[in-house]
Amino acid sequence: MEDIPVSGDDDRQSELAREHKERQAQRAAERAAKARRNTFIGAGVAVAVVAGGIFAVTTLVGDAEPSEPVAAESSASASPSPSAAPPTTAQPTKKPGPVSCTYKRDTSDVPMKYVGMPPKKADLKLKTMTVTTNHGDIVIDVDPAVSPCSVNSMAFLAKKKFYDDTKCHRLATPETSGLFLLQCGDPKAKADGKNPTDGQGTAGYVFPDEAVGVVPYAKGVVFLTQPLDAAGQNSSQFAISLSDENTQLEPVYSVLGMVSSGLEIIEKVAKDGVIVNDQDVVGDGGSTAPKNPIIIKKVTVS
């Protein structure tokens, strides 16, 4: 009788190899998921804006949907982060026209402060957002030709004194989360390192993403924050990047602008340390707050 080839050993080895690869892939996915959770806070963490200066005109024309990413060209304006390389982007192809923004009420069960809805028509002449804090002014260059509805929302909230006397609730440091950034804009945040809902607050409305991926979130870049895995949920929260290492962040956050002065204010506060919130570290809620509070006295957009 002809011998029948025995393939059991080979099959078993193949199965073990396959299982090993699956375990490796699963561990990699878990590490990546944990890293993403650690990047932000609970239901609404935020981060980053534009590197290399003010963005130039883009392809937003007429009633173009603001949630579509916008290509932009950065100018050579002064930047507090000379190490941040200017983005390479497409040349503008059209002049900016009237932009109609879409805002809708936030129906999620989170802390919020509702002061009304921004106007649909965006003001394309705005250039500067000044955040006046108890430590001094942080000046941010914005370009409504790139992110018109984001700038429009900020201008509306500033006019309504939404940000007055609010606390920047989260200071992420390399030691606590592998990132270095300041997060503000939660109207109900206590910034005490204990409140479990810090980082979840909104302005009572949300709006689509825009200018996503136009630049990496390098030092000085300001961007809007929103819940993880929830596109189009921008509201009042924003983050200021304090390190070029934040370019590791996935390009999923709407770019708002670039700090032109005042970044040293945050860096000085960061040296005073943070109140570590373990729930923030594992991504389950709350926030790691600065020991030396950063309180926003007012915001102006002009």
URWO-V837125 format. One record per backbone hydrogen bond with DSSP energy under -1.0 kcal/mol. NH is the residue of the N-H (numbers start at 1). CO is the residue of the C=O. E is the energy in kcal/mol with one decimal. If there is no record, write none. Layout:
nh={NH/NH}
co={CO/CO}
e={E/E}
This chain:
nh={11/12/13/14/15/16/17/18/19/20/21/22/23/24/25/26/27/28/29/30/31/32/33/34/35/36/37/38/39/44/50/56/64/68/75/84/97/101/104/106/110/113/122/129/130/131/132/133/134/138/139/140/141/142/146/147/151/152/153/154/155/156/157/158/159/160/161/162/165/166/166/168/170/171/172/177/181/182/183/184/189/198/200/202/206/207/218/220/221/222/223/224/225/226/230/234/238/239/240/241/242/246/247/248/249/252/256/257/258/259/260/261/265/267/268/269/270/271/272/273/275/281/282/284/286/289/291/296/297/298/300/302}
co={7/8/9/10/11/12/13/14/15/16/17/18/19/20/21/22/23/24/25/26/27/28/29/30/31/32/33/34/35/41/257/73/61/65/54/81/60/120/206/204/108/202/99/140/300/138/298/136/295/131/261/129/258/127/143/143/147/148/149/150/151/152/153/154/155/156/158/157/296/163/296/294/183/288/181/173/172/240/170/238/186/195/197/111/104/234/216/241/218/257/239/254/237/45/227/207/184/223/182/221/180/243/244/245/246/250/222/222/141/220/139/139/262/263/264/265/266/267/269/270/289/277/278/279/196/275/273/166/132/132/130/128}
e={-2.8/-2.5/-2.4/-2.3/-2.4/-2.6/-2.4/-2.3/-2.6/-2.3/-2.1/-2.3/-2.3/-2.2/-2.5/-2.5/-2.6/-2.4/-2.3/-2.4/-2.5/-2.4/-2.7/-2.5/-2.4/-2.2/-2.3/-2.7/-1.1/-1.9/-4.4/-1.7/-1.8/-1.6/-2.0/-2.1/-1.1/-3.2/-2.3/-2.2/-1.6/-1.9/-1.8/-2.8/-3.1/-3.1/-2.5/-2.3/-1.4/-2.4/-2.5/-2.9/-3.2/-2.7/-2.0/-2.0/-2.3/-2.4/-1.8/-2.2/-2.6/-2.0/-2.6/-2.5/-2.2/-1.7/-1.5/-2.7/-1.8/-1.8/-1.0/-2.8/-1.7/-3.0/-2.2/-2.8/-1.9/-2.0/-2.9/-2.7/-1.3/-1.3/-2.1/-1.6/-2.9/-1.3/-2.0/-2.9/-2.1/-2.6/-2.2/-2.6/-1.7/-1.4/-1.3/-1.6/-2.1/-2.9/-2.8/-2.9/-2.9/-1.5/-1.7/-1.6/-1.9/-2.3/-2.7/-1.6/-2.1/-2.9/-2.7/-1.4/-1.2/-1.9/-2.1/-1.8/-2.5/-1.1/-1.7/-1.6/-3.6/-1.7/-1.6/-2.9/-1.6/-1.1/-2.2/-3.4/-2.9/-1.4/-2.2/-2.7}
